[in-house]
Amino acid sequence: MKRTLFYLLTALSLVATAPVVYANPAAPIEVPNDHKKAEARAKVLLNRLDEINEMDKSKLTKAERKDLRKEVKEIRSELRSTSNGIYLSIGAIIIIILLLILLL
């Protein structure tokens, strides 16, 4: 049982690292240098969110409120996409925990 698990984990690690072995080392790594542009865009979007939050929405029509909600959703999704965080899915977290339990 332990031996088959060891072989299985070895095979999975080889399959997972195969694309790294065949990667092109001569290809230049593009580092985005437009951080200032991204920060400026984020400030503009945050200012727009503040403007929307400070608005008196009671005088708006139903269609205008719907457009504002759509705009807020778009701004939030754009701000999330520009963040540089590392995201792990639930499945990845479960696999990592299971591997840790099995190996330790």
C-alpha positions in Angstrom: 0.0 0.0 0.0 2.7 2.4 1.0 4.8 1.5 -2.1 1.9 2.1 -4.5 1.2 5.5 -2.9 4.8 6.4 -3.2 4.8 5.4 -6.9 1.6 7.3 -7.5 2.9 10.5 -5.9 6.2 10.2 -7.8 4.3 9.8 -11.1 2.1 12.8 -10.3 5.1 15.0 -9.5 6.8 14.0 -12.7 3.7 14.8 -14.7 3.3 18.1 -12.9 6.9 19.2 -13.6 7.0 18.0 -17.2 6.0 21.4 -18.6 8.7 23.1 -16.6 11.4 20.8 -18.1 10.3 21.7 -21.7 9.9 25.4 -21.1 11.9 27.7 -23.3 14.7 29.2 -21.2 15.7 31.6 -23.9 12.3 33.3 -23.9 12.4 36.7 -22.2 10.3 37.1 -19.1 8.0 40.1 -19.5 7.8 42.1 -16.3 5.0 44.7 -16.4 6.5 48.1 -15.7 3.2 50.0 -15.9 2.6 49.8 -12.1 2.1 53.6 -12.0 -0.6 53.3 -14.7 -2.3 50.6 -12.8 -2.2 52.5 -9.5 -3.5 55.6 -11.2 -6.4 53.6 -12.8 -7.1 52.0 -9.4 -7.3 55.5 -7.8 -9.7 56.7 -10.5 -11.9 53.7 -10.0 -11.9 54.1 -6.2 -12.8 57.7 -6.5 -15.7 56.8 -8.8 -16.9 54.2 -6.2 -16.7 56.9 -3.5 -18.7 59.3 -5.7 -21.4 56.6 -6.3 -21.6 55.8 -2.5 -22.0 59.5 -1.7 -24.8 60.0 -4.2 -28.4 60.5 -3.1 -29.9 57.5 -4.8 -33.5 58.2 -3.6 -34.1 60.6 -6.5 -32.8 58.2 -9.2 -35.1 56.2 -11.4 -35.1 52.4 -11.3 -33.1 52.2 -14.6 -30.5 54.7 -13.3 -30.0 52.7 -10.1 -29.7 49.5 -12.1 -27.0 51.2 -14.3 -25.2 52.3 -11.1 -25.2 48.8 -9.7 -23.9 47.4 -12.9 -21.1 50.1 -13.0 -20.2 49.2 -9.4 -20.0 45.5 -10.2 -17.7 46.2 -13.2 -15.5 48.5 -11.2 -15.1 45.9 -8.4 -14.4 43.1 -10.8 -11.8 45.3 -12.5 -10.2 46.2 -9.2 -10.1 42.5 -8.2 -8.5 41.5 -11.5 -5.7 44.0 -11.1 -4.8 42.8 -7.7 -1.6 40.7 -7.4 -2.8 38.2 -4.9 -2.4 34.5 -5.0 -5.7 32.6 -5.1 -6.2 29.0 -4.3 -9.3 27.1 -5.1 -11.1 24.9 -2.6 -10.0 21.8 -4.5 -6.4 22.8 -4.4 -6.5 23.4 -0.7 -8.1 20.0 -0.1 -5.5 18.3 -2.2 -2.7 20.1 -0.4 -4.1 19.1 3.0 -4.6 15.5 1.9 -1.0 15.3 0.7 0.3 16.8 3.9 -1.7 14.3 6.0 -0.5 11.4 3.9 3.1 12.5 3.9 3.3 13.4 7.5 
